[in-house]
Amino acid sequence: MIGPNGAGKTTLFNGAQRQLELALALVGAPRLLLLDEPAAGLSPTERSLLAQIIAGLPRSLTVLMIEHDMDLVLSLVDRITCLDSGPTIAAGTPESVRTDPDVRRVYLGTPHVRP
């Protein structure tokens, strides 16, 4: 509880705040969990912990995640759909999406080839 002068106020860092938000979302035992950029603003260590938490969720829970960290997403999902300014550019398994030319161009970058 926060008093009128802010007494009792606790500040959580990004990673702890994100864990608390995830815990609050899970408390009602949902069948569907929507995550909008859960890794945004997190350090690499915090991202790793978040990935462990998400990976540990029950397989019976459907998770719909919007995230720009493709390494994080591709390490967690069974299926992925990639959009580029609205339209779908690829959908499928992580491996098929990772190697899709449009996904590489838009999100992953193409490997630099020396002449």
N, C-alpha and C positions, 0 to 999 in steps of 0.2 A: 504494500500500500504506500502511496506517495502522499506525504503531507503537503500542506499549502506552500511550504518553503522548499519543497523538493527533498526533504528528509526521507531517507529510506529508498531513495531512487538508486537503482542499479543499472549500469550501462553494460550491455553485452556486446562483445566484438562480433564482427560479421559472421564468423563460423558458428559461434554459440547461438547467435540470433537465428540463423538459418536452421540449426538443429531444433531449437525451441519451436519455430514455426512448423517444422515437419512433425514434431511430436504432437502439437495442437491439432494439426490436420488429421493425424492418425487416431486420435483419442476416440473418435466416434465410430471406429472400425468401418471405414468407407470401403466400397467395392471398386471405386474409381478415385485415383489421386491425380490431380492436375498440378503440374509443376511448371511455373513460368520462369525460365532462366535461373534455376536454383544455384548455379555456380557463379553467377555474376558477382564480382567484387570480392571473391574469396581468394586466398593465397593458395599456392600449390598444395600445401599441407592440408588446408581446410577442404580443398577440392577432393583430395584423396580420401579424407574421412567421410565426406558427403557421399562419394562413390561407394564406399564400404557400407554405409547406412542404406542407401538405395538398393544395392545388391542384396542386402540381407532382408529386404521386405518379402512378405509371403508371395509365392508365385500366383496365388489366387487373387491378388490385388492387381488390377489393371492400372498402369501408370502412363499418363500422357504427359510428355515432357517437351517443352520448347526450350532449346538450349543452343548456344552458338559454339560451345566447346565440343567440337566434333570428336576429339579423342575420348572425352568423358562419355559422350553419348554412345559412341560405337563400342565402348567397353561394357556397356550395361544392357543394351537392348537385344531383343530377339528379332524385331522388325523395325524398320525406320522409313520414314517418308521425308524427303528433303524438298523444301519449297524455295523458289527464288522470286521474290517480290510478288508472291501470291500463287502462281502456278506450280504444280508438282513437277520437279525435274527428275526425280528418281524415287523408287520405292522398292523395298525388298530386305534381304538379309544385310547385316552389317558389312559382310565381305563384298556383296554385289554392289552396294551403295558406295563403299570405299573406293572401288575401282571404276565407278561410272565416270566417264569423261566430263559430263556436265557438273557433277558434284566436285570433281577435282578442280575444275576451272573456277567455280564459284566459291567453294568453301575450303578446299584443302590445298589449292595451288598445284600447279604442275611441276614435276621435278625439273630442275635446271639441268639442261644438257649442254655440256661444253662442246664446241665445234672441233 
